[in-house]
Amino acid sequence: MVTALIWVASGLGVWLISPQPVLGVSGVIFGWFVFLLARGFFARSGRQILLAVVLFGIWGGILWGVLPSNPMVSWQAHLFGALGGLLAASVVAKADRRVAGPPPPMVGGGG
């Protein structure tokens, strides 16, 4: 589901605003990278946030690819792939919370 959502978001974005045809899967790569960076924050998971910090430390520099720099590189695919990854992280975290059920009641009546 994540790959499909990123692929569609990247493809639609390129189709809407790119002045030329685009070939490649770099939008999907950017989408997965942003998905991995954002999922821990949406899921409120310390382990996934730690993974995001490590990934950002190693490969965070690729995020500059969402800005126009080289006319031979589709920054549109990168940008919309990244936005698709952000959307996918949100959707997956919400689905995970629904499957897990409601949180247990607070002890002590905190209200």
C-alpha positions in Angstrom: 0.0 0.0 0.0 2.8 2.4 0.8 4.6 2.0 -2.5 1.3 2.4 -4.4 0.4 5.6 -2.6 3.8 7.1 -3.1 3.9 6.0 -6.8 0.5 7.6 -7.5 1.3 10.8 -5.6 4.6 11.2 -7.4 3.1 10.3 -10.8 0.2 12.7 -10.4 2.5 15.5 -9.3 4.8 15.0 -12.2 1.9 14.8 -14.6 0.4 18.0 -13.3 3.4 20.3 -13.2 6.4 18.8 -15.0 7.1 20.4 -18.4 8.7 17.2 -19.8 8.2 13.5 -19.5 9.9 11.8 -16.6 11.4 8.3 -16.5 12.6 6.5 -13.4 11.6 5.6 -9.8 13.4 8.3 -7.9 10.1 9.7 -6.7 9.3 6.3 -5.1 12.8 6.3 -3.5 12.2 9.7 -2.0 8.7 8.7 -0.9 10.0 5.6 1.0 12.8 7.7 2.6 10.3 10.3 3.9 7.9 7.5 4.9 10.7 6.0 7.1 11.6 9.4 8.5 8.0 10.4 9.4 6.4 7.1 10.4 7.8 7.1 13.9 6.5 10.5 14.6 3.0 9.6 13.4 3.0 6.3 15.3 4.6 7.8 18.4 7.2 5.0 18.4 10.6 5.7 20.0 12.3 2.9 18.0 11.0 4.2 14.7 12.0 7.8 15.6 15.5 6.5 16.5 15.6 4.8 13.0 14.6 8.1 11.4 17.4 9.9 13.2 19.9 7.3 12.0 18.6 7.4 8.5 18.6 11.2 8.4 22.2 11.3 9.7 23.4 9.0 7.0 21.2 9.9 4.0 19.6 13.2 5.0 21.4 15.1 2.3 19.4 13.6 -0.4 16.4 15.7 0.7 18.0 18.6 -1.2 16.8 16.8 -4.3 13.3 18.1 -3.8 14.6 21.5 -4.9 15.2 22.5 -8.6 18.9 22.3 -9.3 19.7 20.1 -12.3 17.5 20.4 -15.4 18.0 16.7 -16.1 16.7 15.6 -12.7 13.0 15.6 -12.0 12.7 17.5 -8.7 8.9 17.3 -9.2 9.0 13.5 -8.9 11.2 13.9 -5.8 8.9 16.5 -4.2 5.7 14.7 -4.8 7.2 11.3 -3.9 8.3 12.8 -0.6 4.8 14.3 0.0 3.3 10.8 -0.9 5.6 9.3 1.7 4.4 11.7 4.3 0.8 10.9 3.4 1.5 7.2 3.5 3.2 7.5 7.0 0.1 9.2 8.3 -2.3 6.7 6.7 -0.3 3.7 8.0 0.0 5.1 11.5 -3.8 5.7 11.7 -4.5 2.2 10.4 -2.1 0.7 13.0 -3.9 2.6 15.8 -7.3 1.3 14.6 -6.0 -2.3 14.6 -4.5 -1.9 18.0 -7.7 -0.6 19.5 -8.3 2.2 22.0 -5.6 2.9 24.6 -6.2 1.4 28.1 -8.0 3.6 30.6 -5.8 5.9 32.8 -5.3 4.7 36.3 -6.2 7.4 38.8 -9.0 9.0 36.8 -6.7 11.7 35.2 -9.5 14.0 34.1 
